[in-house]
Amino acid sequence: MSSIPDITALERGILAGERAALARAITLVESRRADHQAAARALLERLMPHTGKAQRIGITGVPGAGKSTTIEALGCNLTAAGHRVAVLAVDPSSSRNGGSILGDKTRMERLAVDPAAYIRPSPSGGTLGGVARKTREALLLCEAAGFDVVIVETVGVGQSETVVADMVDMFLALLIPGGGDELQGIKKGLIEIADLIVINKADADPDRAERSAREYRTALHILTPASPDWTPPVITASGLRNDGLDRLWSQIERHREVMGANGERAARRAAQNTRWMWAMVSDRLEEAFRSDPAVAALSHDLELEVRQGRLPASAAADRLLKAFGLWIPPC
């Protein structure tokens, strides 16, 4: 996308549910060009009244847990029931060259050709936890285009779980049967932020899957739930066999009803929006800082001195901030 697109035409196309317009708009918000970013902000501001109506679901899981298979089966079930489903699937960018596989459409062949579904694979760009830098904006665009279920799939590494949990209404952890070893291997932090735990691949060994589910239920009992009105359920399922996904969706709907009735769903979104605002401020400040000519002129040499142990990191930071005009002498 080289030139600035017609924002009015994009707005009309998105509100009409045109997939091509949605794709162009997401490409626009993902662009790092300053003029593209300004146009994207203007487009989002126009579309904001048409957002907020979708059920936002985050899904994470260890590699091999069957995320793509489960998302495809669940998505096909939902479109068959009359829903419109968007999947924002974030692929990990290469730490060496920034490349990304972007293979989610090939892993979800049936859902990719479903006229009531939209899959957008995006490179993470190396951002925290593998979450695409503009996933939140893409989510809003999908809502404006009329998708009433938006699924954000995280790569399931690093801190991506907490980042995705902070942009959705319900966060789902997809795990595999593993008994005690699996329970020890999963981070406590993931259990604490999950709203629903699904033991997938239960078709291979139903007894083992149920044992794992019981162990997770026991673990959850010793943790204080995030909401007094919701204790995260633990269920078994098989995305490959499309077994148990009806129970999964019923739990998602029940969560929406409970959190909507007690006001926590609205409060959660309000808090997310506020944190999002400050995150954007931080991103913009860092971009301005790094692109400043005075900072750029010093950064390479200062990084070298810090790496070689000749200069404390704090002193280097002081020099960079002073070059930028933000340095405040210590008291």
C-alpha positions in Angstrom: 0.0 0.0 0.0 1.9 3.0 -1.3 -0.6 5.9 -1.6 -3.0 7.0 1.1 -6.4 5.3 0.4 -9.8 7.1 0.2 -10.9 7.0 3.9 -14.5 7.7 3.1 -14.6 4.8 0.6 -12.9 2.5 3.1 -15.5 3.5 5.7 -18.4 2.7 3.4 -16.9 -0.6 2.4 -16.2 -1.7 5.9 -19.7 -0.8 7.1 -21.1 -2.7 4.1 -19.2 -5.8 5.2 -16.8 -5.8 2.2 -13.9 -8.2 2.9 -11.6 -6.4 0.5 -12.2 -3.1 2.2 -11.5 -4.7 5.6 -8.3 -6.2 4.3 -7.1 -2.9 3.0 -8.0 -1.1 6.3 -6.1 -3.7 8.4 -3.1 -3.3 6.1 -3.4 0.5 6.6 -3.3 0.2 10.4 -0.4 -2.2 10.3 1.7 0.2 8.2 4.5 2.1 9.9 4.4 5.1 7.6 3.4 8.3 9.4 0.9 9.3 6.8 -0.7 5.8 6.8 -0.9 5.9 10.6 -2.6 9.3 10.6 -5.1 8.0 8.0 -5.7 4.9 10.1 -6.4 6.9 13.2 -8.9 9.0 11.2 -10.7 5.9 9.9 -10.9 4.3 13.3 -12.3 7.5 14.8 -15.1 7.4 12.2 -15.8 3.7 12.9 -15.8 3.8 16.7 -19.6 4.2 17.0 -20.0 0.9 15.1 -17.6 -1.1 17.3 -18.0 -2.9 20.7 -20.8 -5.3 19.9 -18.8 -8.5 19.3 -17.8 -11.2 21.7 -14.0 -11.0 21.9 -12.3 -14.3 22.7 -8.6 -14.8 23.2 -7.1 -18.3 22.8 -3.7 -19.5 23.7 -2.0 -22.8 24.2 1.2 -24.7 24.2 2.6 -25.6 20.8 0.8 -28.7 19.5 -2.3 -28.1 21.6 -4.4 -27.9 18.5 -5.3 -24.3 18.5 -5.8 -23.9 14.8 -7.8 -27.1 14.5 -10.1 -26.2 17.4 -10.6 -22.6 16.2 -11.5 -23.8 12.7 -14.0 -26.4 14.1 -15.5 -23.8 16.5 -15.6 -21.1 13.8 -17.5 -23.4 11.4 -20.0 -24.3 14.1 -20.6 -20.7 14.8 -21.0 -19.7 11.2 -23.4 -22.6 10.7 -25.4 -21.1 13.6 -25.6 -17.7 11.9 -22.7 -15.9 13.5 -20.0 -14.0 11.6 -16.5 -15.0 12.8 -13.2 -13.1 12.4 -9.9 -14.8 13.4 -6.9 -12.6 14.1 -4.1 -15.2 14.1 -0.7 -13.8 15.0 2.4 -15.7 13.7 5.8 -15.3 15.3 8.2 -13.1 13.4 11.7 -14.4 12.9 14.2 -12.9 15.4 16.8 -12.9 12.7 15.1 -11.4 9.7 11.6 -10.4 10.8 10.0 -12.9 8.5 6.8 -14.7 9.4 5.2 -17.9 8.1 1.6 -16.5 8.0 0.2 -20.0 7.5 -3.0 -19.8 9.4 -5.2 -19.8 6.3 -3.6 -23.0 5.1 -4.2 -24.5 8.6 -7.9 -23.5 8.5 -8.8 -24.4 5.0 -12.6 -24.8 5.6 -13.0 -21.6 7.6 -10.8 -19.7 5.1 -13.4 -20.3 2.4 -16.4 -19.7 4.6 -18.2 -16.5 3.4 -19.3 -15.8 7.0 -15.7 -15.9 8.3 -12.6 -13.8 7.9 -9.0 -14.9 8.8 -6.3 -12.4 9.1 -2.8 -13.7 9.8 -0.4 -11.0 10.9 3.3 -11.1 11.8 4.0 -10.2 15.4 6.8 -7.9 14.4 8.8 -8.9 17.4 6.5 -7.1 19.9 5.8 -8.3 23.4 4.7 -11.9 23.5 4.2 -12.2 19.8 1.1 -10.1 19.6 0.8 -8.0 16.5 1.4 -4.3 17.1 -2.0 -3.3 15.7 -4.1 -6.3 16.7 -6.4 -4.1 18.8 -7.1 -1.8 15.9 -7.8 -4.8 13.6 -10.2 -6.1 16.2 -12.2 -2.8 16.0 -12.2 -2.9 12.3 -13.6 -6.4 12.3 -16.4 -5.4 14.7 -17.3 -2.4 12.4 -17.5 -4.8 9.5 -20.2 -6.7 11.3 -18.4 -9.7 12.7 -20.1 -10.6 16.0 -17.4 -13.1 17.2 -13.7 -12.1 17.1 -11.1 -14.6 18.1 -7.5 -13.6 18.8 -5.1 -16.5 18.6 -1.8 -16.0 20.3 1.4 -17.8 19.5 1.5 -19.0 23.1 5.0 -18.0 24.0 6.5 -15.4 26.4 4.1 -12.9 27.8 1.7 -13.1 24.9 -1.0 -14.6 27.2 -1.3 -11.5 29.3 -1.2 -9.1 26.3 -4.1 -11.0 24.6 -6.0 -11.3 27.8 -5.9 -7.5 28.1 -7.8 -7.0 24.8 -10.6 -9.6 25.0 -13.7 -10.4 27.0 -12.8 -14.0 27.7 -9.5 -15.7 27.7 -9.3 -19.4 26.9 -6.3 -21.6 27.6 -6.1 -24.7 25.4 -4.0 -27.5 27.0 -3.3 -31.1 26.3 -3.6 -34.1 28.6 -0.5 -34.5 30.6 -1.4 -35.2 34.3 1.0 -33.9 36.9 3.8 -33.2 34.5 1.7 -30.9 32.5 0.4 -29.2 35.6 3.9 -28.5 36.7 5.0 -27.3 33.3 2.3 -24.7 32.8 2.8 -21.3 34.4 0.8 -20.4 37.4 0.2 -17.0 35.7 -1.7 -18.6 32.8 -4.1 -20.3 35.2 -4.6 -17.1 37.0 -5.7 -15.1 34.0 -7.6 -17.8 32.1 -11.4 -17.6 32.2 -11.8 -21.1 30.8 -9.4 -24.0 30.6 -10.0 -26.6 27.8 -8.1 -30.0 27.9 -8.0 -30.7 24.1 -7.3 -33.9 22.2 -9.4 -35.8 24.7 -10.3 -38.3 21.9 -6.9 -39.9 22.1 -7.2 -40.8 25.8 -10.4 -39.7 27.5 -9.4 -41.0 30.9 -6.1 -39.2 30.9 -7.8 -36.0 29.7 -10.3 -36.2 32.6 -7.5 -36.8 35.1 -5.8 -33.7 33.8 -9.0 -31.7 34.1 -9.5 -32.8 37.7 -6.0 -31.7 38.5 -6.6 -28.3 37.0 -9.9 -27.9 38.9 -8.0 -28.7 42.1 -5.3 -26.1 41.3 -8.0 -23.5 40.6 -9.6 -24.0 44.0 -6.5 -22.7 45.8 -6.4 -19.6 43.7 -8.5 -16.5 44.3 -10.7 -16.0 41.2 -10.5 -12.7 39.4 -14.3 -12.4 39.8 -16.3 -13.5 42.8 -19.0 -14.5 40.3 -16.9 -16.6 38.0 -14.7 -19.6 38.8 -13.0 -20.7 35.5 -14.5 -24.0 34.3 -12.3 -26.8 33.1 -13.7 -29.0 30.3 -12.4 -31.6 28.0 -12.8 -31.5 24.2 -11.5 -32.6 20.9 -11.1 -30.0 18.2 -10.2 -32.7 15.7 -13.5 -34.6 16.3 -15.5 -31.5 17.0 -16.5 -33.0 20.3 -17.2 -30.8 23.3 -17.0 -27.6 21.4 -20.7 -27.0 22.1 -19.9 -27.1 25.8 -17.0 -24.7 25.1 -19.3 -22.2 23.4 -22.0 -22.5 26.1 -19.4 -21.6 28.7 -18.4 -18.6 26.6 -22.0 -17.5 26.4 -22.5 -18.1 30.1 -19.5 -16.0 30.9 -20.8 -13.1 28.8 -24.2 -13.3 30.6 -22.6 -13.4 34.1 -20.1 -10.6 33.5 -22.7 -8.5 31.7 -25.2 -8.8 34.5 -22.7 -7.8 37.2 -21.1 -5.0 35.2 -17.7 -6.5 35.1 -17.7 -7.0 31.3 -18.2 -3.2 30.7 -15.7 -2.4 33.5 -13.1 -4.8 32.0 -13.4 -3.1 28.6 -13.2 0.3 30.1 -10.0 -0.6 31.9 -8.5 -2.2 28.8 -9.2 1.0 26.8 -7.5 3.1 29.3 -4.4 0.9 29.4 -4.5 0.8 25.6 -4.4 4.6 25.5 -1.3 4.8 27.7 0.4 1.9 25.8 -0.1 4.0 22.6 1.4 7.0 24.3 4.4 4.9 25.3 4.8 3.5 21.7 4.5 7.0 20.1 7.0 8.4 22.6 9.5 5.6 22.0 9.1 6.0 18.2 9.7 9.8 18.4 12.7 9.2 20.7 14.4 6.6 18.6 13.9 8.6 15.4 15.2 11.8 16.8 18.4 12.8 14.9 20.3 13.8 18.1 19.4 10.4 19.7 20.3 8.4 16.6 23.7 10.1 16.4 24.6 9.0 19.9 22.8 5.6 20.3 25.2 3.4 18.3 28.3 4.5 20.2 26.6 4.5 23.6 25.2 1.0 23.0 28.7 -0.2 22.2 30.1 1.3 25.4 27.4 -0.3 27.5 27.9 -3.7 25.8 31.6 -3.6 26.5 31.1 -2.6 30.1 32.8 0.8 29.8 29.7 2.8 30.6 26.8 2.2 33.0 23.4 1.8 31.3 22.0 4.6 33.6 24.6 7.0 32.4 24.0 6.2 28.8 20.3 6.7 29.3 20.9 10.1 30.8 22.9 11.2 27.8 20.3 10.0 25.3 17.5 11.7 27.3 19.5 14.9 27.5 20.1 14.8 23.7 16.3 14.5 23.3 15.6 17.3 25.6 13.9 15.3 28.3 16.7 14.7 30.8 16.0 15.9 34.3 18.9 16.3 36.7 18.7 13.9 39.7 17.7 15.5 43.0 
